[in-house]
Amino acid sequence: MPQKHALKSTPTLAAPLICPRCGATTGHTRNGSILSPRGRVQRYQCSTCKKKFHRSLKSIPLREREGYLDIEASQLKASFGHTYSWALKERGGEVLHDSLRHRSLKDEARLLRGLNRALKKFDRIYTYYGTGFDIPFLRTRCLYHGLEFPEYMTLYHTDLYYVVRNRMNLHSKRLASVCEFLGIKGKTPLTPAVWVQASFGDKDALKYIVTHNIEDVKILEKVHERLEPYYQGTRRSV
């Protein structure tokens, strides 16, 4: 029998850094990073002409840090309402979440600061109608508290509501209807009674809302996995 020889891996040499302006190949220094369609990319600065540049995106593998975001709030308009809780699930990983501990503006500020720190771990987030609600609500509440929020083109955003609207033909575009049609279980109902009780600080009601929040990001990931083969992502920012 012929002998089997183990395959030896040959190390791949990185392509040399070449300044696109002056052609210099040495002396380049690291200069932060940029968020590109293919993930976060190392940026360099040419020591000769001071041009800032990065490697060709064609040679950079697609490695975005992706997460699924959902919030729960007391009102639909941020000028009248406040944030109850947020949940942010890493794709294929754990769920980060937090909720109000006290019914106060100070505690909402704490809640939003924690979300901003969590968002920095991701390059792209997915929401369901986050363009119309979650993102502008969070941005408005952060502005109210004088807090930072991801600036333009620092965090990509894909709203799966519009994927459903453009790629499916359902009687309803609600997330519950999408899950029911796709056979995805886990969507919990939120009745008006729960919202009213939560508005008065009922701890059981708030706990139920947080549980609902966490389950929403879990099923959102499942919806995304089912729809991902039928659309192409965009470079839309939050």
Helices and strands as residue ranges (DSSP letters): E 29-36, E 39-45, E 52-54, G 57-59, E 66-73, E 83-90, E 95-99, H 105-119, E 124-127, H 134-145, E 156-159, H 160-167, H 175-182, H 192-199, H 203-227, G 228-230
